[in-house]
Amino acid sequence: MIKLKNIDKEKQKLSFITDMPVSLANAIRRSALEIPIMAIDEVEIVKNDSALYDEIIAHRVGLIPIKTEKTSREQKFKLVAGGPGTVYSTDIKPSVETKFKLPIVMLDNEQEIEVICHARLGKGIEHIKYSPGLVYFKHDLDEDVLDFVYVDENGKIICNEDECRALKGELQEKIKKAKEANELIFEIESWGQLDAKDIFPKAVEALEDNLKELSKEVK
């Protein structure tokens, strides 16, 4: 049985301690990129008097997090603004419904911008703009130990030989206990499209779907 011990939980961040195998934790981490996420995929620049090229405007708009609802397949947004001033993601209509106020472009006097945006569901394995957030894990080591060692993506604790020899017995004992306990700290930070608490179960669901497809192919 996999044990979960919550140590921190809020809308945009989730952190918990677990004794799940590193291989499973890594599979869940990778599966977060297979959660369907809404992002702007096509941009029509109707007017752009700013100093930035159309391609840069399109790139910035494409990376703006959009709240992803269960029933959403495609959405249309519009950005119309005039200078002087800075144009932000909060100026997009209708609202993208995420809390971040991201700058898109600065407009001078009499400069205007008009952009029509088409958003669709996609996955992070296609493009990073469809990523729901940052998902990672690490061994439950004290901060003073982490000054000397690091953990690779396979969960192996590594340190430089000279640094390891320089470690005092107390720190070496902490590393030994961490290996024996095999506890991981799992961290999730949401970009805003989904609440952090929803990313973990959806990543597990995506992993299960892939395993089912693999099982069918094997048969």
KEDREN-506454 format. One record per residue (C-alpha): residue number from 1; residue in three letters; chain; x, y, z. Coordinates in Angstrom, 2 decimals, m for minus. Layout:
BEGIN
{num = NUM, residu = Ala, chaine = A, u = X, v = Y, w = Z} .
...
END
This chain:
BEGIN
{num = 1, residu = Met, chaine = A, u = 0.00, v = 0.00, w = 0.00} .
{num = 2, residu = Ile, chaine = A, u = 1.24, v = 3.49, w = m0.88} .
{num = 3, residu = Lys, chaine = A, u = 1.09, v = 5.94, w = 2.00} .
{num = 4, residu = Leu, chaine = A, u = 0.41, v = 9.64, w = 1.46} .
{num = 5, residu = Lys, chaine = A, u = 1.06, v = 12.22, w = 4.14} .
{num = 6, residu = Asn, chaine = A, u = 0.00, v = 15.76, w = 3.27} .
{num = 7, residu = Ile, chaine = A, u = 2.43, v = 18.43, w = 4.43} .
{num = 8, residu = Asp, chaine = A, u = 1.20, v = 21.42, w = 2.43} .
{num = 9, residu = Lys, chaine = A, u = m1.88, v = 22.14, w = 0.34} .
{num = 10, residu = Glu, chaine = A, u = m3.20, v = 25.23, w = m1.38} .
{num = 11, residu = Lys, chaine = A, u = m4.89, v = 26.05, w = m4.66} .
{num = 12, residu = Gln, chaine = A, u = m1.73, v = 26.53, w = m6.72} .
{num = 13, residu = Lys, chaine = A, u = 0.65, v = 24.25, w = m4.78} .
{num = 14, residu = Leu, chaine = A, u = 0.49, v = 20.74, w = m3.35} .
{num = 15, residu = Ser, chaine = A, u = 3.18, v = 18.95, w = m1.38} .
{num = 16, residu = Phe, chaine = A, u = 3.02, v = 15.56, w = 0.33} .
{num = 17, residu = Ile, chaine = A, u = 5.24, v = 12.76, w = 1.60} .
{num = 18, residu = Thr, chaine = A, u = 4.84, v = 9.29, w = 0.10} .
{num = 19, residu = Asp, chaine = A, u = 6.58, v = 5.93, w = 0.22} .
{num = 20, residu = Met, chaine = A, u = 5.64, v = 5.02, w = m3.37} .
{num = 21, residu = Pro, chaine = A, u = 8.47, v = 3.52, w = m5.49} .
{num = 22, residu = Val, chaine = A, u = 10.59, v = 6.01, w = m7.40} .
{num = 23, residu = Ser, chaine = A, u = 9.66, v = 4.31, w = m10.69} .
{num = 24, residu = Leu, chaine = A, u = 5.96, v = 4.95, w = m10.03} .
{num = 25, residu = Ala, chaine = A, u = 6.57, v = 8.54, w = m8.91} .
{num = 26, residu = Asn, chaine = A, u = 8.54, v = 9.18, w = m12.10} .
{num = 27, residu = Ala, chaine = A, u = 5.80, v = 7.63, w = m14.25} .
{num = 28, residu = Ile, chaine = A, u = 3.19, v = 9.89, w = m12.63} .
{num = 29, residu = Arg, chaine = A, u = 5.46, v = 12.92, w = m13.06} .
{num = 30, residu = Arg, chaine = A, u = 5.81, v = 12.23, w = m16.79} .
{num = 31, residu = Ser, chaine = A, u = 2.09, v = 11.51, w = m17.17} .
{num = 32, residu = Ala, chaine = A, u = 1.24, v = 15.06, w = m16.03} .
{num = 33, residu = Leu, chaine = A, u = 2.22, v = 16.10, w = m19.57} .
{num = 34, residu = Glu, chaine = A, u = m0.61, v = 13.94, w = m20.95} .
{num = 35, residu = Ile, chaine = A, u = m3.41, v = 15.78, w = m19.14} .
{num = 36, residu = Pro, chaine = A, u = m5.62, v = 17.69, w = m21.65} .
{num = 37, residu = Ile, chaine = A, u = m5.01, v = 21.42, w = m21.10} .
{num = 38, residu = Met, chaine = A, u = m6.52, v = 24.48, w = m22.80} .
{num = 39, residu = Ala, chaine = A, u = m4.10, v = 26.85, w = m24.57} .
{num = 40, residu = Ile, chaine = A, u = m4.20, v = 29.34, w = m27.45} .
{num = 41, residu = Asp, chaine = A, u = m3.20, v = 27.49, w = m30.60} .
{num = 42, residu = Glu, chaine = A, u = m4.03, v = 29.90, w = m33.45} .
{num = 43, residu = Val, chaine = A, u = m3.66, v = 33.69, w = m33.46} .
{num = 44, residu = Glu, chaine = A, u = m4.98, v = 36.16, w = m36.00} .
{num = 45, residu = Ile, chaine = A, u = m3.23, v = 39.53, w = m35.78} .
{num = 46, residu = Val, chaine = A, u = m5.78, v = 42.06, w = m37.05} .
{num = 47, residu = Lys, chaine = A, u = m3.78, v = 45.11, w = m36.01} .
{num = 48, residu = Asn, chaine = A, u = m0.38, v = 45.57, w = m34.37} .
{num = 49, residu = Asp, chaine = A, u = 1.15, v = 49.05, w = m34.06} .
{num = 50, residu = Ser, chaine = A, u = 3.53, v = 47.97, w = m31.26} .
{num = 51, residu = Ala, chaine = A, u = 7.31, v = 47.63, w = m31.48} .
{num = 52, residu = Leu, chaine = A, u = 7.05, v = 43.82, w = m31.32} .
{num = 53, residu = Tyr, chaine = A, u = 6.75, v = 41.55, w = m34.35} .
{num = 54, residu = Asp, chaine = A, u = 3.50, v = 39.65, w = m34.86} .
{num = 55, residu = Glu, chaine = A, u = 5.34, v = 36.38, w = m34.15} .
{num = 56, residu = Ile, chaine = A, u = 6.44, v = 37.57, w = m30.71} .
{num = 57, residu = Ile, chaine = A, u = 2.91, v = 38.68, w = m29.82} .
{num = 58, residu = Ala, chaine = A, u = 1.57, v = 35.29, w = m30.92} .
{num = 59, residu = His, chaine = A, u = 4.23, v = 33.46, w = m28.89} .
{num = 60, residu = Arg, chaine = A, u = 3.46, v = 35.43, w = m25.71} .
{num = 61, residu = Val, chaine = A, u = m0.29, v = 35.03, w = m26.08} .
{num = 62, residu = Gly, chaine = A, u = 0.13, v = 31.29, w = m26.67} .
{num = 63, residu = Leu, chaine = A, u = 1.84, v = 30.80, w = m23.30} .
{num = 64, residu = Ile, chaine = A, u = m0.90, v = 32.49, w = m21.25} .
{num = 65, residu = Pro, chaine = A, u = m2.51, v = 29.94, w = m18.88} .
{num = 66, residu = Ile, chaine = A, u = m6.24, v = 29.42, w = m19.52} .
{num = 67, residu = Lys, chaine = A, u = m8.58, v = 27.87, w = m16.98} .
{num = 68, residu = Thr, chaine = A, u = m9.40, v = 24.42, w = m18.28} .
{num = 69, residu = Glu, chaine = A, u = m12.97, v = 23.21, w = m17.78} .
{num = 70, residu = Lys, chaine = A, u = m14.18, v = 19.64, w = m18.27} .
{num = 71, residu = Thr, chaine = A, u = m16.61, v = 20.57, w = m21.06} .
{num = 72, residu = Ser, chaine = A, u = m14.26, v = 22.86, w = m22.96} .
{num = 73, residu = Arg, chaine = A, u = m12.98, v = 21.66, w = m26.34} .
{num = 74, residu = Glu, chaine = A, u = m12.39, v = 24.97, w = m28.14} .
{num = 75, residu = Gln, chaine = A, u = m12.63, v = 28.60, w = m27.09} .
{num = 76, residu = Lys, chaine = A, u = m12.30, v = 31.96, w = m28.79} .
{num = 77, residu = Phe, chaine = A, u = m10.75, v = 35.05, w = m27.22} .
{num = 78, residu = Lys, chaine = A, u = m10.14, v = 38.60, w = m28.34} .
{num = 79, residu = Leu, chaine = A, u = m7.58, v = 41.20, w = m27.31} .
{num = 80, residu = Val, chaine = A, u = m8.20, v = 44.84, w = m28.20} .
{num = 81, residu = Ala, chaine = A, u = m6.17, v = 47.59, w = m26.53} .
{num = 82, residu = Gly, chaine = A, u = m4.76, v = 51.05, w = m27.14} .
{num = 83, residu = Gly, chaine = A, u = m1.83, v = 53.00, w = m25.73} .
{num = 84, residu = Pro, chaine = A, u = m0.21, v = 54.40, w = m23.84} .
{num = 85, residu = Gly, chaine = A, u = 0.26, v = 51.60, w = m21.34} .
{num = 86, residu = Thr, chaine = A, u = 1.04, v = 47.93, w = m20.88} .
{num = 87, residu = Val, chaine = A, u = m1.29, v = 45.28, w = m22.25} .
{num = 88, residu = Tyr, chaine = A, u = m1.78, v = 42.34, w = m19.88} .
{num = 89, residu = Ser, chaine = A, u = m3.31, v = 38.88, w = m20.07} .
{num = 90, residu = Thr, chaine = A, u = m6.17, v = 40.25, w = m17.95} .
{num = 91, residu = Asp, chaine = A, u = m7.15, v = 42.45, w = m20.92} .
{num = 92, residu = Ile, chaine = A, u = m8.17, v = 39.38, w = m22.95} .
{num = 93, residu = Lys, chaine = A, u = m11.94, v = 38.95, w = m23.37} .
{num = 94, residu = Pro, chaine = A, u = m13.62, v = 36.85, w = m22.18} .
{num = 95, residu = Ser, chaine = A, u = m11.41, v = 36.34, w = m19.13} .
{num = 96, residu = Val, chaine = A, u = m8.92, v = 33.46, w = m19.20} .
{num = 97, residu = Glu, chaine = A, u = m9.91, v = 33.05, w = m15.51} .
{num = 98, residu = Thr, chaine = A, u = m6.39, v = 32.57, w = m14.16} .
{num = 99, residu = Lys, chaine = A, u = m4.98, v = 34.87, w = m11.50} .
{num = 100, residu = Phe, chaine = A, u = m1.73, v = 35.81, w = m13.24} .
{num = 101, residu = Lys, chaine = A, u = m1.41, v = 39.32, w = m14.71} .
{num = 102, residu = Leu, chaine = A, u = 1.12, v = 38.63, w = m17.45} .
{num = 103, residu = Pro, chaine = A, u = 2.50, v = 41.47, w = m19.61} .
{num = 104, residu = Ile, chaine = A, u = 2.07, v = 40.97, w = m23.36} .
{num = 105, residu = Val, chaine = A, u = 3.25, v = 44.23, w = m24.91} .
{num = 106, residu = Met, chaine = A, u = 3.78, v = 47.93, w = m24.18} .
{num = 107, residu = Leu, chaine = A, u = 1.94, v = 50.45, w = m26.35} .
{num = 108, residu = Asp, chaine = A, u = 2.90, v = 54.08, w = m26.93} .
{num = 109, residu = Asn, chaine = A, u = 0.58, v = 56.98, w = m27.70} .
{num = 110, residu = Glu, chaine = A, u = m1.88, v = 56.21, w = m30.51} .
{num = 111, residu = Gln, chaine = A, u = m0.59, v = 52.62, w = m30.84} .
{num = 112, residu = Glu, chaine = A, u = m3.23, v = 49.87, w = m30.97} .
{num = 113, residu = Ile, chaine = A, u = m3.40, v = 46.12, w = m31.01} .
{num = 114, residu = Glu, chaine = A, u = m6.19, v = 43.77, w = m32.01} .
{num = 115, residu = Val, chaine = A, u = m5.78, v = 40.01, w = m31.83} .
{num = 116, residu = Ile, chaine = A, u = m8.24, v = 37.13, w = m32.27} .
{num = 117, residu = Cys, chaine = A, u = m7.19, v = 33.96, w = m30.44} .
{num = 118, residu = His, chaine = A, u = m8.42, v = 30.39, w = m30.90} .
{num = 119, residu = Ala, chaine = A, u = m7.74, v = 27.99, w = m28.01} .
{num = 120, residu = Arg, chaine = A, u = m8.02, v = 24.21, w = m27.97} .
{num = 121, residu = Leu, chaine = A, u = m7.24, v = 21.28, w = m25.73} .
{num = 122, residu = Gly, chaine = A, u = m3.79, v = 19.75, w = m26.08} .
{num = 123, residu = Lys, chaine = A, u = m1.13, v = 17.84, w = m24.15} .
{num = 124, residu = Gly, chaine = A, u = 2.29, v = 18.82, w = m22.88} .
{num = 125, residu = Ile, chaine = A, u = 3.89, v = 16.05, w = m24.94} .
{num = 126, residu = Glu, chaine = A, u = 2.83, v = 18.13, w = m28.00} .
{num = 127, residu = His, chaine = A, u = 3.98, v = 21.54, w = m26.70} .
{num = 128, residu = Ile, chaine = A, u = 4.97, v = 22.87, w = m23.28} .
{num = 129, residu = Lys, chaine = A, u = 2.19, v = 25.48, w = m23.40} .
{num = 130, residu = Tyr, chaine = A, u = m0.18, v = 22.59, w = m22.62} .
{num = 131, residu = Ser, chaine = A, u = 1.69, v = 21.74, w = m19.43} .
{num = 132, residu = Pro, chaine = A, u = m0.53, v = 22.01, w = m16.30} .
{num = 133, residu = Gly, chaine = A, u = 2.35, v = 22.94, w = m14.02} .
{num = 134, residu = Leu, chaine = A, u = 5.60, v = 21.82, w = m12.46} .
{num = 135, residu = Val, chaine = A, u = 5.59, v = 18.26, w = m11.08} .
{num = 136, residu = Tyr, chaine = A, u = 8.67, v = 16.82, w = m9.36} .
{num = 137, residu = Phe, chaine = A, u = 9.80, v = 14.75, w = m6.38} .
{num = 138, residu = Lys, chaine = A, u = 12.85, v = 14.36, w = m4.15} .
{num = 139, residu = His, chaine = A, u = 14.00, v = 12.22, w = m1.25} .
{num = 140, residu = Asp, chaine = A, u = 12.99, v = 13.41, w = 2.21} .
{num = 141, residu = Leu, chaine = A, u = 16.44, v = 14.72, w = 3.18} .
{num = 142, residu = Asp, chaine = A, u = 17.27, v = 17.50, w = 5.63} .
{num = 143, residu = Glu, chaine = A, u = 18.36, v = 20.82, w = 4.12} .
{num = 144, residu = Asp, chaine = A, u = 21.90, v = 20.46, w = 5.52} .
{num = 145, residu = Val, chaine = A, u = 22.26, v = 17.14, w = 3.68} .
{num = 146, residu = Leu, chaine = A, u = 20.98, v = 18.67, w = 0.43} .
{num = 147, residu = Asp, chaine = A, u = 23.93, v = 21.08, w = 0.50} .
{num = 148, residu = Phe, chaine = A, u = 26.15, v = 18.09, w = m0.28} .
{num = 149, residu = Val, chaine = A, u = 24.04, v = 15.69, w = m2.32} .
{num = 150, residu = Tyr, chaine = A, u = 21.38, v = 15.56, w = m4.99} .
{num = 151, residu = Val, chaine = A, u = 18.93, v = 12.96, w = m6.24} .
{num = 152, residu = Asp, chaine = A, u = 18.73, v = 12.00, w = m9.91} .
{num = 153, residu = Glu, chaine = A, u = 15.44, v = 11.26, w = m11.70} .
{num = 154, residu = Asn, chaine = A, u = 15.78, v = 7.56, w = m10.89} .
{num = 155, residu = Gly, chaine = A, u = 15.86, v = 8.36, w = m7.18} .
{num = 156, residu = Lys, chaine = A, u = 19.56, v = 7.60, w = m6.70} .
{num = 157, residu = Ile, chaine = A, u = 21.27, v = 9.73, w = m4.05} .
{num = 158, residu = Ile, chaine = A, u = 24.54, v = 11.08, w = m5.45} .
{num = 159, residu = Cys, chaine = A, u = 27.35, v = 13.18, w = m4.03} .
{num = 160, residu = Asn, chaine = A, u = 30.89, v = 14.07, w = m5.05} .
{num = 161, residu = Glu, chaine = A, u = 33.46, v = 11.66, w = m3.57} .
{num = 162, residu = Asp, chaine = A, u = 35.44, v = 14.44, w = m1.91} .
{num = 163, residu = Glu, chaine = A, u = 32.27, v = 15.94, w = m0.46} .
{num = 164, residu = Cys, chaine = A, u = 31.09, v = 12.53, w = 0.77} .
{num = 165, residu = Arg, chaine = A, u = 34.40, v = 11.95, w = 2.54} .
{num = 166, residu = Ala, chaine = A, u = 34.11, v = 15.41, w = 4.08} .
{num = 167, residu = Leu, chaine = A, u = 30.67, v = 14.68, w = 5.48} .
{num = 168, residu = Lys, chaine = A, u = 30.49, v = 14.21, w = 9.20} .
{num = 169, residu = Gly, chaine = A, u = 29.09, v = 10.99, w = 10.61} .
{num = 170, residu = Glu, chaine = A, u = 25.83, v = 12.72, w = 11.53} .
{num = 171, residu = Leu, chaine = A, u = 25.12, v = 13.72, w = 7.92} .
{num = 172, residu = Gln, chaine = A, u = 26.08, v = 10.27, w = 6.63} .
{num = 173, residu = Glu, chaine = A, u = 23.65, v = 8.73, w = 9.09} .
{num = 174, residu = Lys, chaine = A, u = 20.86, v = 11.02, w = 7.84} .
{num = 175, residu = Ile, chaine = A, u = 21.52, v = 9.93, w = 4.25} .
{num = 176, residu = Lys, chaine = A, u = 21.46, v = 6.28, w = 5.32} .
{num = 177, residu = Lys, chaine = A, u = 18.14, v = 6.71, w = 7.12} .
{num = 178, residu = Ala, chaine = A, u = 16.64, v = 8.53, w = 4.13} .
{num = 179, residu = Lys, chaine = A, u = 17.58, v = 5.64, w = 1.84} .
{num = 180, residu = Glu, chaine = A, u = 16.14, v = 3.09, w = 4.26} .
{num = 181, residu = Ala, chaine = A, u = 12.89, v = 5.03, w = 4.80} .
{num = 182, residu = Asn, chaine = A, u = 12.50, v = 5.47, w = 1.02} .
{num = 183, residu = Glu, chaine = A, u = 10.20, v = 8.45, w = 1.56} .
{num = 184, residu = Leu, chaine = A, u = 9.71, v = 10.95, w = m1.24} .
{num = 185, residu = Ile, chaine = A, u = 8.46, v = 14.51, w = m1.12} .
{num = 186, residu = Phe, chaine = A, u = 6.13, v = 14.96, w = m4.11} .
{num = 187, residu = Glu, chaine = A, u = 5.68, v = 18.57, w = m5.23} .
{num = 188, residu = Ile, chaine = A, u = 3.10, v = 20.02, w = m7.61} .
{num = 189, residu = Glu, chaine = A, u = 2.93, v = 23.68, w = m8.65} .
{num = 190, residu = Ser, chaine = A, u = 0.04, v = 24.65, w = m10.93} .
{num = 191, residu = Trp, chaine = A, u = 0.28, v = 27.25, w = m13.70} .
{num = 192, residu = Gly, chaine = A, u = m3.41, v = 27.98, w = m13.10} .
{num = 193, residu = Gln, chaine = A, u = m5.25, v = 25.91, w = m15.71} .
{num = 194, residu = Leu, chaine = A, u = m6.07, v = 23.30, w = m13.05} .
{num = 195, residu = Asp, chaine = A, u = m5.93, v = 23.40, w = m9.27} .
{num = 196, residu = Ala, chaine = A, u = m2.82, v = 21.66, w = m7.93} .
{num = 197, residu = Lys, chaine = A, u = m4.95, v = 19.07, w = m6.12} .
{num = 198, residu = Asp, chaine = A, u = m6.50, v = 18.01, w = m9.45} .
{num = 199, residu = Ile, chaine = A, u = m3.21, v = 17.51, w = m11.33} .
{num = 200, residu = Phe, chaine = A, u = m2.10, v = 14.43, w = m9.38} .
{num = 201, residu = Pro, chaine = A, u = m5.28, v = 12.32, w = m9.90} .
{num = 202, residu = Lys, chaine = A, u = m5.48, v = 13.37, w = m13.55} .
{num = 203, residu = Ala, chaine = A, u = m1.85, v = 12.34, w = m14.08} .
{num = 204, residu = Val, chaine = A, u = m2.64, v = 8.97, w = m12.49} .
{num = 205, residu = Glu, chaine = A, u = m5.68, v = 8.64, w = m14.79} .
{num = 206, residu = Ala, chaine = A, u = m3.53, v = 9.42, w = m17.85} .
{num = 207, residu = Leu, chaine = A, u = m1.01, v = 6.77, w = m16.75} .
{num = 208, residu = Glu, chaine = A, u = m3.78, v = 4.20, w = m16.30} .
{num = 209, residu = Asp, chaine = A, u = m5.16, v = 4.96, w = m19.77} .
{num = 210, residu = Asn, chaine = A, u = m1.73, v = 4.45, w = m21.32} .
{num = 211, residu = Leu, chaine = A, u = m1.28, v = 1.15, w = m19.49} .
{num = 212, residu = Lys, chaine = A, u = m4.69, v = m0.04, w = m20.72} .
{num = 213, residu = Glu, chaine = A, u = m3.72, v = 0.82, w = m24.31} .
{num = 214, residu = Leu, chaine = A, u = m0.42, v = m0.99, w = m23.86} .
{num = 215, residu = Ser, chaine = A, u = m2.25, v = m4.03, w = m22.48} .
{num = 216, residu = Lys, chaine = A, u = m4.51, v = m4.10, w = m25.56} .
{num = 217, residu = Glu, chaine = A, u = m1.51, v = m3.93, w = m27.91} .
{num = 218, residu = Val, chaine = A, u = 0.25, v = m6.75, w = m26.07} .
{num = 219, residu = Lys, chaine = A, u = m2.82, v = m8.98, w = m26.36} .
END
